[in-house]
Amino acid sequence: MKDIMTDELATPKIVDRSTFQAELDALRVREKAHTREGDAVAAARRRLPMVEVDGATPLIGERGLVTLLDTFEGRRMLIAYYFMWHTGHPAPEQCEGCTWVTSQVRELSYIHARDVTYATFCQGPYEESRRYRDFMGWEMPWYSALGSLETLLVGRRVGRMHLVCYLRQGSKVFETYWTTSRGVEYMDNSCRLLDLTVYGRQERFEDSPAGWPQPPKGTDTMRADGRPLAQWPRLKAGFSDDLGTSRH
Protein backbone atom coordinates (compact mmCIF):
# COMPACT_ATOMS: atom_id res chain seq x y z
CA MET A 1 0.00 0.00 0.00
CA LYS A 2 1.23 3.51 -0.71
CA ASP A 3 2.67 5.57 2.12
CA ILE A 4 0.42 8.62 2.22
CA MET A 5 3.02 10.64 4.13
CA THR A 6 5.76 10.22 1.52
CA ASP A 7 4.10 9.40 -1.82
CA GLU A 8 2.50 11.93 -4.12
CA LEU A 9 -1.18 11.06 -4.37
CA ALA A 10 -4.07 12.35 -6.40
CA THR A 11 -6.26 14.81 -4.52
CA PRO A 12 -9.65 16.46 -4.97
CA LYS A 13 -9.78 19.75 -6.89
CA ILE A 14 -9.27 22.91 -4.86
CA VAL A 15 -12.24 25.30 -4.68
CA ASP A 16 -13.35 28.26 -2.59
CA ARG A 17 -15.30 27.82 0.64
CA SER A 18 -18.73 28.58 -0.84
CA THR A 19 -18.29 26.06 -3.66
CA PHE A 20 -17.09 23.43 -1.18
CA GLN A 21 -20.09 24.05 1.09
CA ALA A 22 -22.53 23.88 -1.82
CA GLU A 23 -21.16 20.47 -2.87
CA LEU A 24 -21.28 19.25 0.73
CA ASP A 25 -24.87 20.46 1.15
CA ALA A 26 -25.88 18.48 -1.94
CA LEU A 27 -24.23 15.36 -0.53
CA ARG A 28 -25.90 15.94 2.83
CA VAL A 29 -29.29 15.44 1.21
CA ARG A 30 -28.20 11.94 0.16
CA GLU A 31 -26.66 11.27 3.58
CA LYS A 32 -29.90 12.16 5.35
CA ALA A 33 -31.88 9.94 2.97
CA HIS A 34 -29.44 7.12 3.72
CA THR A 35 -29.93 7.66 7.46
CA ARG A 36 -33.71 7.64 7.13
CA GLU A 37 -33.59 4.45 5.04
CA GLY A 38 -31.36 2.88 7.72
CA ASP A 39 -33.95 3.82 10.33
CA ALA A 40 -36.67 2.23 8.21
CA VAL A 41 -34.66 -0.99 7.83
CA ALA A 42 -34.09 -1.05 11.60
CA ALA A 43 -37.81 -0.59 12.15
CA ALA A 44 -38.51 -3.57 9.87
CA ARG A 45 -35.88 -5.58 11.76
CA ARG A 46 -37.74 -4.91 15.01
CA ARG A 47 -40.86 -6.38 13.43
CA LEU A 48 -39.30 -9.65 12.31
CA PRO A 49 -40.77 -12.87 13.73
CA MET A 50 -38.60 -14.99 16.01
CA VAL A 51 -37.69 -18.66 16.32
CA GLU A 52 -37.19 -20.65 19.50
CA VAL A 53 -33.74 -21.98 20.36
CA ASP A 54 -33.03 -24.53 23.08
CA GLY A 55 -31.98 -22.48 26.11
CA ALA A 56 -30.26 -25.54 27.56
CA THR A 57 -27.76 -25.68 24.68
CA PRO A 58 -24.35 -26.17 26.34
CA LEU A 59 -21.33 -23.88 26.06
CA ILE A 60 -18.02 -23.69 27.93
CA GLY A 61 -17.06 -20.55 29.84
CA GLU A 62 -14.68 -19.54 32.60
CA ARG A 63 -16.80 -21.44 35.14
CA GLY A 64 -16.97 -24.54 32.97
CA LEU A 65 -20.17 -25.88 31.46
CA VAL A 66 -22.98 -23.33 31.11
CA THR A 67 -26.14 -23.05 29.04
CA LEU A 68 -27.21 -20.58 26.40
CA LEU A 69 -29.68 -19.21 28.93
CA ASP A 70 -26.84 -18.60 31.42
CA THR A 71 -24.96 -16.42 28.91
CA PHE A 72 -27.72 -13.78 29.13
CA GLU A 73 -26.37 -12.98 32.62
CA GLY A 74 -29.91 -12.25 33.74
CA ARG A 75 -30.61 -9.68 31.05
CA ARG A 76 -33.49 -9.87 28.58
CA MET A 77 -31.46 -9.79 25.35
CA LEU A 78 -28.17 -11.20 24.11
CA ILE A 79 -25.91 -10.29 21.19
CA ALA A 80 -23.49 -13.12 20.38
CA TYR A 81 -20.59 -12.88 17.97
CA TYR A 82 -19.52 -16.25 16.56
CA PHE A 83 -15.75 -15.95 16.30
CA MET A 84 -14.06 -18.04 13.59
CA TRP A 85 -11.29 -20.24 14.96
CA HIS A 86 -8.46 -22.32 13.49
CA THR A 87 -7.95 -25.03 16.09
CA GLY A 88 -4.36 -25.88 16.86
CA HIS A 89 -2.98 -22.89 14.95
CA PRO A 90 -0.84 -20.17 16.58
CA ALA A 91 -2.02 -16.62 17.14
CA PRO A 92 -0.65 -15.17 13.86
CA GLU A 93 -2.86 -17.60 11.92
CA GLN A 94 -6.12 -16.74 13.65
CA CYS A 95 -8.85 -14.85 11.81
CA GLU A 96 -7.91 -11.28 10.97
CA GLY A 97 -11.54 -10.31 10.29
CA CYS A 98 -12.84 -11.57 13.62
CA THR A 99 -9.87 -9.95 15.36
CA TRP A 100 -10.69 -6.67 13.62
CA VAL A 101 -14.36 -6.47 14.63
CA THR A 102 -13.90 -7.93 18.12
CA SER A 103 -11.17 -5.37 18.85
CA GLN A 104 -13.77 -2.62 18.33
CA VAL A 105 -16.06 -3.89 21.11
CA ARG A 106 -14.92 -2.30 24.36
CA GLU A 107 -17.33 -0.33 26.53
CA LEU A 108 -20.42 -2.46 27.20
CA SER A 109 -22.19 -0.33 29.81
CA TYR A 110 -24.35 1.39 27.18
CA ILE A 111 -25.50 -1.99 25.90
CA HIS A 112 -26.10 -3.30 29.41
CA ALA A 113 -28.20 -0.21 30.20
CA ARG A 114 -30.65 -1.37 27.52
CA ASP A 115 -30.97 -4.83 29.13
CA VAL A 116 -28.62 -6.44 26.57
CA THR A 117 -25.61 -8.69 27.17
CA TYR A 118 -22.82 -8.96 24.62
CA ALA A 119 -20.70 -12.13 24.43
CA THR A 120 -18.29 -13.91 22.12
CA PHE A 121 -19.17 -17.48 21.15
CA CYS A 122 -15.90 -18.88 19.82
CA GLN A 123 -16.09 -21.70 17.32
CA GLY A 124 -12.99 -23.34 18.81
CA PRO A 125 -11.85 -24.90 22.10
CA TYR A 126 -12.29 -22.77 25.20
CA GLU A 127 -8.81 -22.81 26.72
CA GLU A 128 -7.01 -22.19 23.45
CA SER A 129 -9.29 -19.34 22.40
CA ARG A 130 -9.48 -17.87 25.91
CA ARG A 131 -5.73 -17.42 25.83
CA TYR A 132 -6.17 -15.49 22.59
CA ARG A 133 -8.77 -13.25 24.23
CA ASP A 134 -6.37 -12.57 27.10
CA PHE A 135 -3.50 -11.86 24.69
CA MET A 136 -5.67 -9.34 22.85
CA GLY A 137 -6.83 -7.69 26.09
CA TRP A 138 -10.53 -8.25 25.42
CA GLU A 139 -12.82 -8.20 28.43
CA MET A 140 -16.19 -9.29 27.07
CA PRO A 141 -17.68 -12.63 28.22
CA TRP A 142 -16.08 -15.44 26.24
CA TYR A 143 -17.48 -18.92 25.59
CA SER A 144 -16.69 -21.90 23.44
CA ALA A 145 -19.67 -23.00 21.37
CA LEU A 146 -17.65 -25.72 19.67
CA GLY A 147 -19.86 -28.65 20.66
CA SER A 148 -23.14 -26.88 19.88
CA LEU A 149 -22.55 -25.09 16.60
CA GLU A 150 -24.84 -27.32 14.54
CA THR A 151 -27.66 -26.45 16.93
CA LEU A 152 -26.94 -22.76 17.35
CA LEU A 153 -26.13 -22.08 13.69
CA VAL A 154 -28.68 -24.38 12.12
CA GLY A 155 -29.11 -23.54 8.44
CA ARG A 156 -25.93 -21.47 8.35
CA ARG A 157 -22.33 -22.19 7.52
CA VAL A 158 -20.42 -23.27 10.61
CA GLY A 159 -16.95 -21.75 10.62
CA ARG A 160 -18.08 -18.39 9.24
CA MET A 161 -18.42 -15.19 11.25
CA HIS A 162 -21.96 -14.58 12.46
CA LEU A 163 -23.63 -11.95 14.62
CA VAL A 164 -26.79 -13.29 16.26
CA CYS A 165 -29.40 -11.60 18.48
CA TYR A 166 -31.53 -13.41 21.05
CA LEU A 167 -34.46 -12.62 23.33
CA ARG A 168 -35.19 -14.35 26.62
CA GLN A 169 -38.71 -14.85 27.95
CA GLY A 170 -38.43 -16.62 31.28
CA SER A 171 -36.53 -19.83 30.58
CA LYS A 172 -37.28 -19.74 26.85
CA VAL A 173 -34.81 -18.34 24.32
CA PHE A 174 -35.64 -17.00 20.87
CA GLU A 175 -33.45 -15.93 17.97
CA THR A 176 -34.59 -12.58 16.58
CA TYR A 177 -31.93 -11.63 13.99
CA TRP A 178 -28.64 -12.72 12.48
CA THR A 179 -26.17 -11.48 9.90
CA THR A 180 -22.77 -12.43 8.48
CA SER A 181 -19.96 -11.20 6.19
CA ARG A 182 -20.13 -7.41 5.86
CA GLY A 183 -23.15 -7.43 8.17
CA VAL A 184 -20.77 -7.77 11.11
CA GLU A 185 -19.51 -4.25 10.35
CA TYR A 186 -22.14 -3.18 12.87
CA MET A 187 -19.41 -3.95 15.43
CA ASP A 188 -16.84 -1.72 13.75
CA ASN A 189 -16.03 1.96 14.01
CA SER A 190 -12.66 2.14 12.24
CA CYS A 191 -13.97 1.66 8.71
CA ARG A 192 -17.00 3.86 9.36
CA LEU A 193 -14.62 6.67 10.34
CA LEU A 194 -12.36 5.98 7.35
CA ASP A 195 -15.43 6.27 5.11
CA LEU A 196 -15.54 9.96 6.09
CA THR A 197 -11.99 10.64 4.90
CA VAL A 198 -10.95 11.67 1.40
CA TYR A 199 -9.28 8.33 0.62
CA GLY A 200 -11.89 6.17 2.36
CA ARG A 201 -10.97 2.63 3.41
CA GLN A 202 -8.42 2.34 0.61
CA GLU A 203 -9.90 -1.00 -0.43
CA ARG A 204 -10.08 -2.29 -3.98
CA PHE A 205 -13.86 -2.76 -3.89
CA GLU A 206 -14.44 0.95 -3.31
CA ASP A 207 -15.52 3.28 -6.11
CA SER A 208 -12.77 5.91 -5.91
CA PRO A 209 -11.39 8.40 -8.45
CA ALA A 210 -8.33 7.47 -10.50
CA GLY A 211 -5.12 7.93 -8.55
CA TRP A 212 -6.66 7.31 -5.14
CA PRO A 213 -4.51 4.95 -2.99
CA GLN A 214 -5.54 1.29 -3.08
CA PRO A 215 -3.61 -1.82 -2.09
CA PRO A 216 -2.07 -4.12 -4.69
CA LYS A 217 -4.31 -6.96 -5.78
CA GLY A 218 -4.28 -9.78 -3.24
CA THR A 219 -3.20 -7.58 -0.31
CA ASP A 220 -4.91 -8.32 3.00
CA THR A 221 -5.42 -4.93 4.64
CA MET A 222 -6.31 -6.55 7.97
CA ARG A 223 -2.81 -8.04 8.27
CA ALA A 224 0.75 -6.75 8.47
CA ASP A 225 3.92 -8.86 8.37
CA GLY A 226 2.02 -12.11 8.77
CA ARG A 227 -0.30 -11.16 11.63
CA PRO A 228 -3.68 -9.50 12.19
CA LEU A 229 -2.93 -5.79 12.64
CA ALA A 230 -4.29 -5.56 16.18
CA GLN A 231 -1.79 -8.16 17.44
CA TRP A 232 1.24 -5.95 16.93
CA PRO A 233 0.46 -3.37 19.66
CA ARG A 234 -0.14 -6.23 22.11
CA LEU A 235 3.23 -7.80 21.32
CA LYS A 236 4.92 -4.40 21.58
CA ALA A 237 3.36 -4.00 25.03
CA GLY A 238 4.89 -7.31 26.11
CA PHE A 239 1.87 -9.61 26.07
CA SER A 240 2.40 -13.27 25.21
CA ASP A 241 0.64 -14.75 22.20
CA ASP A 242 1.26 -18.34 23.34
CA LEU A 243 -2.03 -20.20 22.86
CA GLY A 244 -0.60 -23.49 24.08
CA THR A 245 -1.01 -24.97 20.61
CA SER A 246 1.15 -27.77 19.29
CA ARG A 247 2.19 -25.71 16.26
CA HIS A 248 3.38 -22.68 18.25
N, C-alpha and C positions, 0 to 999 in steps of 0.2 A: 504494500500500500504506500502511496506517496506520503512524504513527510510534509505536512502543511506548513510547518515553520520554516522549511528551507527550500522547498520547490516552488516554482512559479506556477500558479494555478489560474484557470479561467475564473472570472468574477462577474457578478451582475453589472449592468451598465450603471453609470453614475448619473444621478438626476438631482434636481433641487428638491427641497423639503416638501413643497406642495404637491409635486408630481408623485413623490414617494408615498405621501399620505393618501392621495387619490387611488393609487394602485392597491394600497393596503386596505382601504375602505371597501373597494370592490371585492377583494378576497374575503374580507370579514363577513360579507353577506353569505358566501358559500360556507364559511366556517360555522356560522350560526345555524344554517340549514343542516349541516352535518351534525351539530350538537343536538338539534331538535329531533333529527332522525334517530340518533343514538338513544335519546330519551324514549322515543316511541318503541324502539326495539326492546329496550329494558322493560317497558310497560308490558309488552307482549310476553317477554320472558317470565314476568311475575304471574302471568295468567296461564302458563303451561300446566298440564296435568302432572301428576307425580306417580311413581311406581314404588311399591314396597320392596324393601331390601331386608334380609334377615339381620336383625340387630344383634344376634348372637354370633355373627361371623367373627372368627378369631383373628387377632393380630398379635404381634409381639412388640412390647414397649419396654421402657426402663424398669418397670415392675414385673416383667415377664408377660405371661399370657393375659390378654385383655380382649374385650369384645368391641365391635363397632360402636355399640351403644356407649361403652365406657369412654371412647375417644371424644365424645361431645363435651366431656368435663362438666356435665350438668347444664350446659346451655341448650337452647332450642335448635340452633342451626350449626352446621359444620361445613367448612370448605376443606376439601382434601386434595392435595397435589400428589399425583402418582409419579414418583421420581424414577426415571429409567436407571437401571443398574446393570453393570457388567461384572457378574460374580467372579471373584478370584483375580480380578485385574487390579493393578495399582492405581493410585489416585490420578496420575496424569492421563489415564485411559478412561476415566469416568466421563459421563455425559456433559459436554460443554453447554448444551442448551438448558438442561435442568439446573446446572450450576449457575448459569446466568440468571434465570428467573427466580430461583430460590434465594440467591444473594440479594435480591431486591426486597424481600419480605423481612422487615425488621420490627417496627413498632406495631404491636397487636392490640394495644389498649382501645383504639378506635373501633376495631372490629368487635372486641369483647363487649364494648359498651352497647352494641346493637344485638347482643345475645347470640353472637356467632363465635365459634371456635375455629381456628385455623390449625391444620396439622399436615405433616408430610407422611404419606404412605409410600415407603420405599418398596420397589419391586425386587429387592435383594435381601440377603440375610441381615438380621438386625445388628449383630455385633460389628460386622464389617462396615456396614453403611453408617452406623452410629459413630464410628471412629472418623468417618469422612465428615459428618456433621460437626463433630468437635474440632477437627482440623480447620474447617471453614469458619468456625465461630458462630454458627447458627444456633438460635435459642428456641425455635419453635418446637412443639411436641413432635416427636419422631417415632414412627412405627414401621415394622416390617409387615407388609401384606403378602409376603411371598407365597404362603400356603393357601391364600384365599383369593387370588387374582381372578380365577375363572368365575368365581361367584360375584365378586365386586365389579368386575369389568365385563360382565356378560354382554355379548354382542359387539364388543370392541376388541381392538388389537392389543393383547397383553404385550408389554415391553415398550409401548409408546408412552409419551407424556400425555397425561390427562389431568384436567381440573374438574372436580366433581362436587356438586352441592347437595347437601342432605338436610332434611327436616325431621325433627324428633317430635312425636306425639306420644307421651307416656313412654312405654317400652317399645313402641313401634318406630321404625325408621323408614323414611321414604327418600328416594332420589328425585330431585327437582330440576336438575340441569347438569349438563356436562359439555365440555369442549376439549379440543386437542389442537396440535400443530400451532398455527399462529394465534389461535384462540387463547393460548396461555399467556399472551402478551398483556392480558389484564393484570398480571402480577408485576409487570415491568414498568420502570419509570425512565430508565436510561434512553431507550430508543424513542420514547415519546418526547423526551426533551431534545434529542438529536433531530427529530422531525421538525423542530422549530428553527433549526440553524440553516444557514445558506447551503451547506453541503449535505444536509440530511444525515442519514445513517451510513452513507457511503457504501451501499450494497448494490450489487449488480442488477437486482430486480427493480430498483427504483427508476422512475422516469425522471432523469436529470438532463440538463443541457449538455451539449458537447463540451468536453474539457473539464467537467466536474470530476473530482477524485473518486475512483472506484477501484476495488481490489482486483488483482489479476484473476483470471478465471481459475476456479478451483480453490481459491484462498478461503480458509475458515476464519472469519472475523471474530469468532468467539474464543479462538485459541492464539497463543503466542509461544513460540519455541517449544512446541510439543505438549502444552498444558492448557486447560481452560484458563482464561485471563485472570479470573478472580483468585486463582491459587497462588499467583506470584506474590501479592502483598502478604499473604499468610506465611509463606516461606521466608520472606524477607523479615517478618516480625519474629521468626524463630519457632514457628509451630511445626510439629512433626506431621508428615503426611503418611506415616506408616499405618496401613489398614490391616496389618496382620495377614496379608494375603501371601500365598505361596510364591507368586510371581514377583513380589516386591524385592 
